[in-house]
Amino acid sequence: MLKSIALIMLIGMSTGWVCRKVKLPGLLGMLFTGIILGPYVLNMLDSSILLVSADIRKIALVIILTRAGLTLNLEDLKKVGRPAFLMCFVPATFEMIGMIILAPRLLDVSLIEAAVIGAVVAAVSPAVVVPEMIKIMEDGYGTKQGIPQLILAGASVDDVYVIVMFTAFTSLAQGSNVSVMSLVNIPVSIIFGIIIGIIIGKALAVVWRKVHIRDTVKAAIFLSVALLLVDIEASLNTPITFASLISVMFIGIALKKDRPEVAFRLSQKYNKMWVWAEVMLFVLVGATVDIGYVAYAGVSSIVIIIGALIFRMAGVALCMAGTKLKLKERAFCMLAYTPKATVQAAIGGVPLSMGLACGNTVLTVAVLAIIITAPLGAFAIDMTYRKLLKKS
């Protein structure tokens, strides 16, 4: 495993640096490093690190969402209001509808199989979107209008909604009934996640006001609490749960509100953590991509991904309706909400392991969605935000 970690860090950082030098997103180099080093090409990564790959990716996701929470201002989210709420589920719903319309015609699958494909593809990737939005906020573009804030918040909640829908659709595909409670769990888990995060954030603010400890120790405590929340959510077997990743983000938001100076210093610590976490995340996402499935994809799979993205963009446009945003700012929101990676890597192979007839098709489309949208979406964000957004 030690050699694998060394290869991931050295080659991943090098390819990321090369991509940035030629004005491409660094994650592009990291993704392709994972694909090349992974089990489907050179097979140079130890099986032990691949076994814990999902956990390592989850840790990296916790780090970037914590960093996002420490950066976000609760008042900014309140100002954004309705569009931020709609971005949590409308674009994903539009994309699933688009897949249900297109997939039976182009991929020769049933409506319920098309819904399963749609649920896998519909999730936006917080791993791609969140760090990009943090960078834009730090550069001061679109912050007065709340554009990066609403995209950041929406991308964090979008996954919760999509994963619940995926569970419902796979149950139907297996001939089971969908529990009403599982659908009720979508808003309830999000609300519980927000409440738990705010309570813990305020508690930490009180403790750290009275007990003086080093910022490095505070960062370690914060990360440990966040990982415990993720583990507790995963171990719950109750009908109603809570969204732990949203809790993680709201711990940071609450801490920033009560102790902004502490939140700022912790944010700097998490910036340093993200240097290695980003490399591990995207290289290991790339390692999950079986490039062999691309050979079976065909033009129809590419067309269907592009078609579904058009539906997603229409959903984003609907969320922006009635706002004071200019046309070019709305166009940026549509582009910024397209990248996919982490969720597709996590659940793309599940239908195949469940023995569903559409399993190979789902995995193929998921792999293609990562390869096409993650680099292109990140590239579109990097290349357009200075032109389409106003610097505050």
C-alpha positions in Angstrom: 0.0 0.0 0.0 2.9 2.4 0.8 4.1 2.2 -2.8 0.6 2.8 -4.1 0.2 5.9 -2.0 3.5 7.2 -3.1 2.6 6.7 -6.8 -0.8 8.3 -6.3 0.7 11.4 -4.7 3.8 11.8 -6.9 2.2 11.1 -10.3 -1.2 12.7 -9.4 0.4 15.9 -8.2 2.7 16.0 -11.3 -0.1 15.5 -13.8 -2.3 18.0 -12.0 0.5 20.5 -12.1 1.1 19.9 -15.9 -2.6 20.3 -16.6 -2.8 23.6 -14.7 0.3 24.9 -16.6 -1.5 24.4 -19.9 -4.7 26.0 -18.5 -6.6 22.8 -17.9 -8.2 21.8 -14.6 -5.7 19.9 -12.4 -8.3 17.2 -11.6 -8.2 16.1 -15.3 -4.6 14.9 -14.8 -5.5 13.2 -11.5 -8.5 11.4 -13.0 -6.4 10.0 -15.9 -3.6 9.1 -13.5 -6.1 6.9 -11.7 -7.4 5.4 -14.9 -3.8 4.5 -16.0 -2.5 3.3 -12.7 -5.8 1.5 -11.8 -6.7 -2.2 -12.1 -8.2 -1.8 -15.7 -5.0 -0.5 -17.4 -1.5 -0.9 -15.7 -2.8 -2.4 -12.4 -0.1 -0.7 -10.4 -2.2 0.1 -7.3 -2.2 -2.4 -4.5 -5.5 -4.2 -3.9 -5.5 -3.2 -0.3 -5.8 0.5 -1.1 -8.5 -0.2 -3.6 -10.5 -2.0 -0.9 -10.5 1.1 1.3 -10.8 3.5 -1.7 -14.4 4.4 -0.9 -13.5 5.3 2.7 -10.5 7.5 1.5 -12.7 9.2 -1.0 -15.3 9.8 1.7 -12.7 11.4 3.9 -11.6 13.7 1.1 -15.3 14.7 0.5 -15.7 15.4 4.2 -12.6 17.7 4.1 -13.9 19.7 1.1 -17.4 20.1 2.5 -15.9 21.2 5.9 -13.9 23.7 4.1 -17.0 24.9 2.2 -18.9 25.3 5.5 -16.1 27.3 7.0 -16.2 29.6 3.9 -20.0 30.0 3.6 -21.9 32.8 5.3 -25.4 31.9 6.5 -26.6 35.4 5.7 -25.5 34.9 2.0 -27.5 31.6 1.8 -30.6 33.4 3.2 -30.3 36.1 0.6 -30.1 33.5 -2.2 -33.3 31.9 -0.9 -35.7 30.2 -3.3 -33.1 29.4 -6.2 -30.8 27.6 -3.7 -33.7 25.5 -2.5 -34.8 24.6 -6.0 -31.2 23.8 -7.1 -31.3 20.9 -4.6 -33.7 18.8 -6.6 -35.1 20.5 -9.7 -32.1 20.0 -12.1 -31.6 16.4 -11.0 -35.3 15.7 -11.5 -35.2 17.2 -15.0 -32.2 15.1 -15.8 -33.9 11.9 -14.7 -37.0 12.8 -16.7 -34.7 13.4 -19.7 -33.2 10.0 -19.3 -36.6 8.3 -19.0 -37.6 10.0 -22.3 -34.4 9.3 -24.2 -33.0 6.0 -22.9 -35.8 3.6 -24.0 -35.4 5.0 -27.5 -31.6 5.0 -27.7 -30.5 2.2 -25.4 -33.5 -0.2 -25.8 -34.2 -0.4 -22.1 -37.5 -0.3 -20.1 -38.9 2.8 -18.4 -37.9 1.6 -15.0 -34.3 0.7 -16.2 -34.1 4.2 -17.8 -35.1 5.6 -14.4 -32.2 3.7 -12.7 -29.8 5.0 -15.3 -31.1 8.5 -14.8 -30.7 8.3 -11.0 -27.1 7.2 -11.4 -26.2 9.9 -13.8 -28.3 12.8 -12.3 -26.1 13.5 -9.3 -23.8 16.5 -9.6 -20.3 16.0 -8.2 -19.6 18.1 -5.0 -16.0 16.9 -5.2 -15.6 18.8 -8.5 -18.1 21.7 -7.9 -17.4 22.6 -4.3 -13.6 23.4 -4.6 -14.3 25.3 -7.8 -17.0 27.4 -6.1 -14.7 28.0 -3.1 -12.0 29.2 -5.4 -14.4 31.6 -7.2 -15.6 32.9 -3.8 -12.0 33.5 -2.7 -11.4 35.4 -6.0 -14.5 37.5 -5.3 -16.5 36.7 -8.5 -20.3 36.5 -8.3 -20.3 36.6 -4.5 -22.5 39.7 -4.2 -25.1 38.0 -6.3 -24.7 34.8 -4.3 -24.0 32.7 -7.4 -21.1 30.4 -6.1 -23.0 30.1 -2.7 -26.2 28.8 -4.2 -24.3 26.3 -6.5 -22.2 25.1 -3.6 -25.3 24.6 -1.3 -27.3 23.0 -4.1 -24.6 20.6 -5.1 -24.2 19.4 -1.5 -27.9 18.5 -1.1 -28.4 17.3 -4.7 -26.6 14.0 -3.9 -28.9 13.1 -1.0 -32.0 13.5 -3.1 -30.5 11.5 -6.0 -29.3 8.6 -3.9 -32.7 8.2 -2.3 -34.3 8.2 -5.8 -31.7 5.6 -6.9 -32.6 3.3 -4.0 -36.3 3.7 -4.9 -35.8 2.9 -8.6 -33.6 -0.1 -8.0 -36.2 -1.5 -5.6 -38.8 -1.1 -8.3 -36.5 -2.8 -10.9 -36.1 -5.8 -8.5 -39.9 -6.1 -8.2 -40.1 -4.6 -4.7 -42.4 -1.8 -3.6 -41.1 1.7 -2.8 -41.6 2.7 0.8 -43.3 6.0 1.3 -41.0 6.5 4.3 -37.9 6.4 2.0 -39.4 9.4 0.1 -40.3 11.2 3.3 -36.7 10.7 4.4 -35.4 13.0 1.7 -36.5 16.3 3.3 -36.4 15.0 6.8 -32.8 13.8 6.6 -31.7 17.1 5.1 -33.5 19.1 7.9 -32.1 16.8 10.6 -28.6 17.1 9.0 -28.9 20.9 9.2 -30.1 20.9 12.8 -27.4 18.5 14.0 -24.7 20.4 12.2 -25.8 23.8 13.7 -26.0 22.3 17.2 -22.5 20.8 17.0 -21.1 23.9 15.4 -22.5 26.1 18.2 -21.3 23.7 20.9 -17.7 23.7 19.5 -17.8 27.5 19.4 -18.8 27.6 23.1 -16.1 25.1 24.1 -13.4 26.7 22.1 -14.3 30.1 23.5 -13.6 28.8 27.0 -10.8 26.2 26.3 -7.8 27.5 24.5 -6.2 24.9 22.3 -4.1 25.0 19.1 -5.8 25.4 15.8 -4.2 22.2 14.5 -5.9 20.3 17.4 -9.2 22.1 16.7 -8.9 21.0 13.0 -8.3 17.4 14.1 -11.3 17.5 16.5 -13.5 18.9 13.8 -12.4 16.3 11.3 -12.9 13.5 13.8 -16.4 14.7 14.7 -17.3 14.9 11.0 -16.1 11.3 10.3 -18.1 10.1 13.3 -21.2 11.6 11.9 -20.6 10.0 8.5 -20.1 6.6 10.2 -23.2 7.0 12.4 -25.4 7.8 9.4 -24.0 4.7 7.6 -24.7 2.4 10.6 -28.3 3.6 11.1 -31.0 1.1 10.0 -34.0 3.4 11.0 -36.5 4.6 8.4 -35.6 8.2 9.1 -31.9 9.2 9.1 -29.9 12.4 8.8 -27.7 13.7 6.0 -24.3 13.6 7.6 -22.4 15.4 4.8 -24.9 18.3 5.2 -24.3 18.2 8.9 -20.6 18.5 8.3 -21.1 21.6 6.2 -23.4 23.2 8.7 -21.0 22.7 11.6 -18.6 25.0 9.6 -21.4 27.5 8.8 -22.5 27.7 12.5 -18.9 28.0 13.7 -18.2 30.8 11.1 -21.3 32.7 12.4 -20.3 32.4 16.1 -16.5 32.5 15.9 -15.5 33.9 12.5 -11.9 34.3 13.5 -11.6 30.6 14.5 -13.4 29.6 11.3 -11.0 31.6 9.2 -7.9 30.0 10.8 -9.4 26.5 10.5 -10.2 27.2 6.9 -6.5 27.8 6.3 -5.7 24.4 7.9 -8.3 22.7 5.7 -6.8 24.4 2.6 -3.6 22.5 3.4 -5.4 19.2 4.0 -7.1 19.6 0.6 -3.7 19.6 -1.2 -3.3 15.8 -0.5 -7.0 15.0 -0.2 -7.7 16.3 -3.7 -5.0 14.1 -5.2 -6.2 11.0 -3.4 -9.9 11.7 -4.2 -9.6 12.2 -8.0 -6.9 9.5 -8.6 -9.0 7.0 -6.7 -12.1 8.0 -8.6 -10.2 7.5 -11.8 -9.0 4.1 -10.6 -12.7 3.0 -10.4 -13.3 3.8 -14.1 -13.2 0.6 -16.2 -12.0 2.1 -19.5 -13.0 -1.1 -21.3 -16.7 -0.2 -21.0 -16.1 2.8 -23.2 -15.5 0.5 -26.1 -19.0 -0.9 -25.7 -20.6 2.6 -25.3 -21.3 3.5 -28.9 -22.6 6.9 -30.1 -26.0 6.4 -28.5 -24.5 6.4 -24.9 -22.7 9.7 -25.6 -25.8 11.2 -27.2 -27.9 10.2 -24.2 -25.5 11.8 -21.7 -25.5 15.1 -23.7 -29.3 15.0 -24.0 -29.7 14.4 -20.3 -27.3 17.4 -19.6 -29.5 19.6 -21.7 -32.5 18.6 -19.6 -30.4 19.4 -16.5 -29.5 22.8 -17.8 -33.2 23.5 -18.5 -33.9 22.6 -14.8 -31.2 25.1 -13.7 -32.6 27.8 -16.0 -36.0 27.2 -14.3 -34.5 27.6 -10.9 -33.1 31.0 -12.0 -36.4 32.2 -13.3 -37.6 35.3 -11.5 -34.2 36.2 -10.1 -32.2 39.4 -10.9 -29.4 37.4 -12.4 -28.2 38.5 -15.8 -28.3 36.1 -18.8 -24.6 35.4 -18.7 -24.7 34.7 -14.9 -27.5 32.2 -15.5 -25.5 30.6 -18.3 -22.6 30.2 -15.8 -24.9 28.4 -13.3 -26.0 26.0 -16.1 -22.4 25.1 -17.0 -21.3 24.9 -13.4 -23.9 22.3 -12.5 -22.8 19.7 -15.0 -19.7 17.9 -13.6 -20.2 14.3 -12.4 -17.7 12.0 -10.7 -18.0 10.8 -7.1 -21.6 9.5 -7.0 -21.3 7.8 -10.4 -18.1 6.1 -9.2 -19.8 5.0 -6.0 -23.1 3.6 -7.3 -22.4 3.0 -11.0 -21.6 -0.6 -10.5 -24.4 -1.3 -8.0 -27.1 -2.3 -10.5 -24.7 -4.8 -12.1 -23.9 -6.4 -8.7 -27.6 -6.6 -7.9 -28.1 -8.7 -11.1 -30.3 -6.2 -12.9 -30.5 -6.7 -16.7 -29.5 -3.1 -17.3 -26.4 -3.4 -15.0 -23.8 -3.3 -17.8 -25.6 -0.4 -19.5 -25.8 1.6 -16.3 -22.1 1.1 -15.6 -21.1 2.1 -19.2 -23.1 5.3 -19.0 -21.8 6.1 -15.5 -18.2 5.7 -16.7 -18.8 7.8 -19.8 -20.5 10.5 -17.7 -17.4 10.8 -15.5 -15.0 10.8 -18.4 -17.0 13.4 -20.3 -18.5 15.7 -17.7 -15.9 15.9 -14.9 -13.0 17.4 -17.0 -15.3 19.4 -19.4 -17.4 20.8 -16.5 -14.3 21.8 -14.5 -12.8 23.3 -17.7 -16.0 25.3 -18.4 -16.1 26.7 -14.9 -12.4 27.7 -15.0 -12.6 29.3 -18.4 -15.8 31.2 -18.0 -16.2 32.5 -14.4 -14.1 35.6 -15.0 -16.0 36.4 -18.1 -19.6 35.6 -17.0 -19.5 36.7 -13.4 -19.0 40.2 -11.9 -16.0 40.7 -9.5 -17.2 42.0 -6.2 
